[in-house]
């Protein structure tokens, strides 16, 4: 398990602002196939064997997101693909919380 996956998301009120692009790029190196989009969010698409498997994974991610109090945007499409989009909405950009939850999603996908 990577270092990010061991961390807990911090309350957004504790944040001073969004990450600098170099900070975000550095944290991205710890993740598996996520990409930074417009320096505002990170995104990853996973493919599953069927719709029930995709839905089950989404529900598992939902449980983790609720525990972390940090929630991704989730889109299920083409019956077996799921895109997760992470951004800290209250900040209007990326924070470490986005990368922590992404790392936890990576752990679930393994």
N, C-alpha and C positions, 0 to 999 in steps of 0.2 A: 504494500500500500504506500502510495506516495505521500509526501509531507502535506500537500494541500488537502488530501482526502481525510487526514487526521484532524484538521482544524474544524472549528465551529464558525458559522456565520455570525458576524457582529451586528448589533442593531445599527440601522442606517444612520441614526442620530449621532453615532460616534464617528462618522466619516466626515472628512474635511472636503472631499470632492472626488472627482473621478481620477482614475489612474492615468499617468502620463503614457503615451504610446510605447515608450521603451520599457516601462514597468509591465504593461499588458503583454508585450511580446515576450518578455522574460517568463512570465507566468504561463503563457501559452505553451512554452516548451515542455511543461510538465504534464500537458494533456495529450490525449490520443485523438488526432484528426479533427480537432475543433479549429474554427477559423474566426478571425476577427473581421467584422464587417463595419465599415465606415467609422472605425474607432469608437463605436457606440455600443456594440454588443458582440457576443460570441455565439456561434451556431454550430450545430452538428446534426447530421441526419443518420439514422440507423435503419437497417432493413431487417425484418423478421420473417419467419417462415410463413406466418399467416396473420390474419386480423386478431384472433384471440391472443396470440403471443405479443403482438404490438400493444394491445390494450392492457394486458397484464403488466408489461414493463412500464407503461405510462402510469398505471396505478401504483406500482412500487416506487417510482420516482416521485409521485405525488406524496406518498407517505414520508419520504426523506425530506422533500421540500418543505412540508408542513413542520417537521421537527426542527428544521433549520430556520424556519420563518423567512424563507427566501424562495420565491416561486418563479419557475420558468414559464415562458410562453411555449405551448405545446401544440403541434399540428400533426394530426394523423392523415395521411393521404395515400393514394394508390393501394389501399387496403392493407398494406404491410410495411409502410415506411412512416417514420416518426422524425420530425425535426424539433429539436429543442433550441430555443433562443433565450439567452440570458443577458440581462442588463439590469442595472439598479435604477429602477424608474424614478425614485425620489431624487436621485443624483443626476439623472439624465446622461448616464454613461456607465463605464465599467468600474467596478470595485473588486477588491479581493474576494468578496462574497460570491461573485459570479464564477470565479475560477474554483473556489472551494466546492460549490455545488456541481460544477462541471466535472471535477475530479471524482466526486461521489457518484455521479452518473456513470463515469468511466468504470469505476469499481463494480457497479451493478451490472454493467454490460459484459464484464469479463467472465 
